[in-house]
């Protein structure tokens, strides 16, 4: 029988197998995983508890597991308490300074009053009952309330609890470990916030082109498949929301051509029966009021900004770019088109293959925002972000290689000086002639004040009210400076 009782939060263990995430090694990793999936929600929970104390709106659901009391519902609230009380260092989790200051102001009386929290504790033999309760709990929309499960969590629950086949999820989890084109930040976020049903549909359209008779065989053999790079580019595009249902279901275009797959002569079935559970990634999203940032958007995951949709950054894999999408009767015979160097399509093609390594979360964010900008309608905005991504990249490269970015008087180096220092290191002070040749055009472009994409010109965009740029100039010259951006990352 379950018992409702007050439990010291310190005696509660976070669920390291929370369905929202891949299994975690320890509580610190689990907290980072929660934050990566929904930082705004996590911060809202912390601030709610600090401002109002721990309010018993819903009991924590706890399952006895040997000598441990494992939290099955309420992990964010318990994690927030562990940070507030200093069990874990607040500086380890990217908590905003305003929230940190609130924590520092809490006195011992507050901490004593918010140490024990109401829990419903179930015995080990009641694990199945707890699982049913967990399944029926989610759906509220307030930020500080329980976070509705995204489709990936529903798929994980369906697989782990119901024994259903979830091939998209299986492949995603392997990709997050083995993938070569994603960052650590993306691994954390996509483990719990990823358009899994988009991946499911894409896989059904490409498994036979990878040489497999069944979708299951593709998932089982990954990463040791001949089309690994192509498949991983598709998975990354889905994660970045550059590939969605609208492109997959366009009858006049074959999305897979853009990624280098051969034409599909005949649509084939995966050989698997879709899961009957309507709450899994195989079916429609049952909740109409779920947060689109953490759930499926079956109508179109390719929202755009900065211009009209027909010429924006993420629609239909850039029809204008000739990004492999063809139409009409001859679509199966056409190969992906190349893009002229003076077009936005060429810029996007370069940015799409730009995959920073190491700790570069801000570089990744800037790249994703650059992809969404319509250069024709917003050339200045594109240049502002372009300058930012070069500065962040240059400083990150210098920091990693212990290159000083300050002068003897303590003042910061200019952007031009930072990029020159990075280039000197990349070329081993011009002794690496192969790298000198690769970066020559970029340095010429950036250091020449008369060039459109030079540091001087980008500064003029900020300070000179009459200075402007043209789309074609940006697109043409971006290809010259791109090698330096790629080399620093």
Buried (B, 14 or more C-beta within 10 A) or exposed (E): EBEEEEBEBEEBBBBBEBBBBBEBEEBBBBBBBBBBBBBEBBBBBBBBBBEEEBEEEBBBBBBBEEEEBBBBBBBBBBBBBBBBBEEBEBEEBEBEEEBBEBBEEBEEEBEEEBBBBBBBBBEEEBEEEBBEBBBEBBEEEEBBBBBBBBBBBBBBBBBBBBEBBBBBBBBBBBBBEEBEBBBBBBBBBBBBBBBBBBBBBBBBBBBBBBEBEBBBBBBBBBBEBEBBEBBBBBBBBBBBBBBBBBBBEBEEBBBBBBBBBEBBEEEBEBEEEBBEBEBBBBBEBEBEEBBEEBBBBBEBBBBBEBBEBEBBBBBBBBBBBBBBBBEEEEBEEBEBBEBEBBBBBBBBBBBBEBBBEEEBBBBBBBBBBBBBBBBBBBBBBBBBBBBBBBBBBBBBBBEEEEBEBEEEEEEEBBBBBBBBBBBEBBBEEEEEEEBBEBBBBBBEBBBBEEBBBBBBBBBBBEEEEEEEBEBBBBBBBBBBBBBBBBBBB
